[in-house]
Each structure stands twice: as C-alpha cells, then as structure tokens.
Amino acid sequence: MKKSIIIIAIASLSIACGNKKENKDGSQSIELTGSVSIDGSGTVFPVSEAVAEEFLKVEPRVKVTVGESGTGGGFKKFGAGITDISDASREIKGKEIDLCKENGIEYVQLTVALDGITVVVSKENTWATTMTTEELKQLWEPNSKITKWNQIRKEWPNEEIHLYGPNTSHGTYDFFTEVIMGESGASRTDYNAVSDYNVAVQGIEKDKNALGYFGLSYYEENKDKLGVVAIDNGNGPILPSIETVANNSYAPLSRSLFIFVSKKSAQRPEVKKFVEFYLDNAPELSKEVGYVPMPKSGYDAQKEAFKNAISGQ
C-alpha cells in the first residue's frame, strides 16, 4: 500500500514538473494551458494575429484563435459569451451594449493602436491624386448620382467609377460613414461590398477606374500595387502615414483601434496573461503591421485600466 502511494506521489510530481518552464532569467514558472478566443474587426485582425503568434512562442500550450468577422459580427459573438476578446475599429453601439447586459457580459475597453482610413485607387489612375472630404461625401452619400469621374471634377475622365468598400459588418464602414456623411451607416449601396479587404485590393489593382477605402495597414501591405489619394479637409491635401495619423493632421479619417475584454474571461490566467502581453507588445507589433502605436503613457493608462477592471475597482 505504501509502495502504491509513493508511486502515485512520484507520478504527480513528474506531471507538475512537466508543466514548469524555465524563464530567461533562469527562474521557473508554471506553463499555462487553456485557450483564448478572439474575433471581430478585420482592421484590428493583423495586430491581434501578430500578438497571438508572439504569445505562442512564450506560452505554446495555450490555444489562441483569432477570427475576423467584422466589428459588428465580433460584438454579436462577444455579447453572446462565445468569445473572450472582441477586436473593434469603432466604439461599441447601444444595441451591442444591451446584448452584453442581457447575457451578463461585463467588459473593459482597451485602446491598442491608432489607424487612418485610406482611400485608394489603381496605380494606373493618374488623375485622382487628391480629393476633398466634401467630394468623398458627394461620391459615397446615400442615393448619390455620381457614377463617372468627371461628375466629381470636370477635368477628370468621362469614365464610370467602380467602387469598393467594407460591408456593413465592418467598423471601418461605420467610422467612414460617420465622419464623412455625419451619420453612421449612411452610404450608397451600389458598390462592391467586401468582407475580406484583400478582395478589394485585387479588384482595385486591376481596374483603372476603381476606388475604395480600408485601413492603413492594408494599403501599406499593398502599396506596390495601389495608388493612394491625399485627403483635403480644408487645410490642404494630406497623405495617410504613421506620422500624419499620429499627429492627427490626417483628420478626420484617423481613429483608435480597440479590444474589448470580458471581465469573466480575464479571471482565467491564460486570458489575463494574453491581454497583459498584448498591451506590452502592441507598440512594436502594431507598427510592424502598418498601424500607429500610442505614446508610452497611453499604453500605461490601458494597463492600469485593465488591472483595475479585473480586480473589481
């Protein structure tokens, strides 16, 4: 009997030791297991994906899944308690807040990077190098009668414009329509509405008369294939870049990018550590994938907000 107890004890000790890992400083800590589920904004996806890849190098036994069903689609899953974290390229809406309340989902909203919505054209387009925000409004407003380039400016070609943009589930759609039209969701509907921005890239690249919009990182990834339109908000045309987004001269198309974290999920050690890792590494990784990091003070404030949220303060 004593022999059996000793064997069981040794086996238990072996399992426990197998779950330990050696840190860079030589100390040991328990290796995390479990899972972290993320879904939402296609714009925030590259940042979350990059963070997940780096996190798995540190915690290889944690399963991290990152989806991109759009900000609206992500909030539906988050509000139903399906995901731990929701990526968002806009603020949460009233109906989404209500869904969270109905299902007892308490959350903390954290800013992880800054972005600029980029208006792009084909590289063969040599005329639309600049546009005003008023011209964008006339082009994209509900029931717009503009179908040809020369209806925007007389000197532009008498050719039909082919428009690409995010579908209504994307936060980029909500943000663009709000700042350009003055009302979220106010947009013409006769355009190529995409769920995957890579589809828009491919369509615009091959079509001299195409124009579309999406996040800065997708332009940065494809700048060898696409032309970019400088936007004039009354102070002269400004091109989107890390610098112009950071100093807010690329107004009004600059914005914040968020993750929403379930407070309940954050009580699990793997989710807590993932979010802490996210905020520690977002400055470097957001820049790597084409976004604009906040100043250090901004990330310090997010870390404090997360700490307070999960401690119940």
Residue pairs with C-beta under 8 A, 6 or more apart in sequence:
19 30
19 31
19 33
20 28
20 29
20 30
20 31
21 28
21 29
21 30
21 31
22 28
23 29
31 59
31 61
32 59
32 61
32 62
32 269
32 270
32 273
33 61
33 62
33 270
34 62
34 63
34 268
34 269
34 270
34 271
35 62
35 63
35 64
35 65
35 270
36 52
36 62
36 63
36 64
36 65
36 84
36 85
36 270
36 271
36 274
37 65
37 82
37 83
37 84
37 85
38 48
38 52
38 64
38 65
38 66
38 67
38 83
38 84
38 85
38 86
38 87
38 259
39 66
39 67
39 68
39 69
39 73
39 74
39 77
39 78
39 82
39 83
39 86
39 87
40 67
40 68
40 69
40 70
40 71
40 73
40 74
40 75
40 77
40 78
40 83
40 85
40 86
40 87
40 88
41 68
41 70
41 71
41 74
41 87
41 88
41 89
41 170
41 171
41 172
41 257
42 68
42 70
42 166
42 170
42 172
42 195
42 196
42 197
42 215
43 71
43 87
43 89
43 115
43 170
43 171
43 172
43 214
43 215
43 217
43 257
44 87
44 88
44 89
44 112
44 113
44 257
44 258
44 259
45 66
45 67
45 68
45 87
46 217
46 289
46 290
46 291
47 87
47 112
47 113
47 257
47 282
47 285
47 286
47 289
47 291
48 66
48 85
48 87
48 259
48 278
49 66
50 285
50 288
50 289
51 274
51 277
51 278
51 281
51 282
51 285
52 64
52 66
54 277
54 281
54 285
55 62
55 64
55 274
55 277
55 278
56 62
56 64
58 277
59 270
59 273
59 274
62 270
62 274
64 274
67 74
68 87
69 77
69 169
70 166
70 167
70 169
70 170
70 171
70 195
71 86
71 87
71 88
71 89
71 90
71 169
71 170
71 171
71 172
71 174
72 96
72 168
72 169
72 170
72 171
72 174
73 169
74 83
74 86
74 87
74 88
75 86
75 88
75 92
75 93
75 96
75 99
75 260
76 96
76 99
77 83
77 86
78 85
78 86
78 100
78 105
78 107
78 260
78 262
79 96
79 99
79 100
79 102
79 103
79 105
80 99
80 103
81 103
81 104
81 105
81 262
83 262
84 261
84 262
84 265
84 266
84 268
84 271
85 259
85 260
85 261
85 262
85 265
85 271
85 274
85 275
86 107
86 259
86 260
87 257
87 258
87 259
88 171
88 257
88 258
88 259
88 260
89 115
89 170
89 171
89 172
89 175
89 215
89 255
89 257
89 258
90 171
90 174
90 175
90 255
90 258
91 258
92 109
92 260
99 105
100 106
100 107
105 262
105 264
106 262
106 263
106 264
107 260
107 261
107 262
107 263
108 260
108 261
108 263
108 266
108 305
108 306
108 309
108 310
109 258
109 259
109 260
110 258
110 259
110 260
110 261
110 275
110 279
110 302
110 305
110 306
111 256
111 257
111 258
111 294
111 298
111 302
112 257
112 258
112 259
112 278
112 279
112 282
112 286
112 302
113 256
113 257
113 282
113 286
113 291
113 292
113 293
113 294
114 245
114 246
114 254
114 255
114 256
114 257
114 291
114 292
114 293
114 294
115 215
115 216
115 217
115 245
115 254
115 255
115 256
115 257
115 291
115 292
116 215
116 216
116 240
116 241
116 244
116 245
116 250
116 253
116 254
116 255
116 292
117 172
117 175
117 176
117 213
117 214
117 215
117 216
117 240
117 253
117 255
118 213
118 214
118 215
118 216
118 218
118 219
118 228
118 240
118 253
119 131
119 136
119 211
119 212
119 213
119 228
119 229
119 231
119 253
120 204
120 211
120 212
120 213
120 214
120 219
120 226
120 227
120 228
120 229
121 128
121 204
121 210
121 211
121 226
121 227
121 228
121 229
122 204
122 205
122 206
122 207
122 208
122 209
122 210
122 226
122 227
123 205
123 225
123 226
123 227
124 208
125 208
125 209
125 210
125 211
125 227
127 149
127 155
127 156
127 157
128 149
128 156
128 211
128 227
128 229
129 227
129 229
129 230
129 237
130 229
130 230
130 231
130 232
130 237
131 152
131 229
131 230
131 231
131 232
132 231
132 232
132 233
132 234
133 180
133 231
133 232
133 233
133 234
133 252
135 152
135 153
136 180
136 231
137 180
137 181
138 144
138 146
138 152
139 146
139 152
139 161
139 163
139 211
140 163
140 165
140 176
140 177
140 180
140 181
140 187
140 188
141 181
141 186
141 187
141 188
142 181
142 186
142 187
142 188
142 189
143 188
144 188
145 151
146 152
146 161
147 160
147 161
148 157
148 158
148 159
148 160
148 161
149 156
149 157
149 158
149 159
149 161
149 209
150 156
150 157
150 158
150 159
157 209
159 208
159 209
160 209
161 209
161 210
161 211
162 192
162 203
162 207
162 209
162 210
162 211
163 188
163 190
163 191
163 192
163 210
163 211
163 212
164 191
164 192
164 194
164 200
164 203
164 204
164 210
164 211
164 212
164 213
165 173
165 176
165 187
165 191
165 192
165 193
165 194
165 200
165 212
165 213
165 214
166 172
166 173
166 176
166 193
166 194
166 195
166 197
166 200
166 213
166 214
167 173
167 193
167 194
167 195
168 185
168 193
169 195
170 195
172 213
172 214
172 215
173 185
173 187
174 184
174 185
175 184
175 255
176 187
176 213
176 253
177 183
177 184
177 185
177 186
177 187
178 184
179 252
179 253
180 252
181 187
192 200
192 203
192 212
194 200
197 214
197 215
197 218
198 218
200 212
200 214
200 218
201 218
201 222
201 225
201 226
203 210
203 212
204 210
204 211
204 212
204 226
205 222
205 225
205 226
211 229
215 290
215 291
216 240
216 241
216 242
216 245
216 290
216 291
216 292
217 289
217 290
217 291
218 290
219 226
219 228
219 240
219 290
220 290
221 290
228 239
228 240
230 237
230 238
230 239
231 237
231 238
231 240
231 250
231 253
232 238
233 251
233 252
235 249
238 244
238 249
238 250
239 250
240 250
240 253
241 250
242 287
242 291
242 292
244 250
244 254
245 254
245 292
246 292
248 254
257 286
257 291
259 275
259 278
261 271
261 275
261 306
261 309
262 271
263 309
263 310
265 271
266 272
266 275
266 306
266 309
266 310
267 310
272 310
275 306
276 303
276 306
279 299
279 302
279 303
279 306
280 299
282 293
282 299
283 293
283 294
283 296
283 299
284 293
286 292
286 293
287 293
293 299
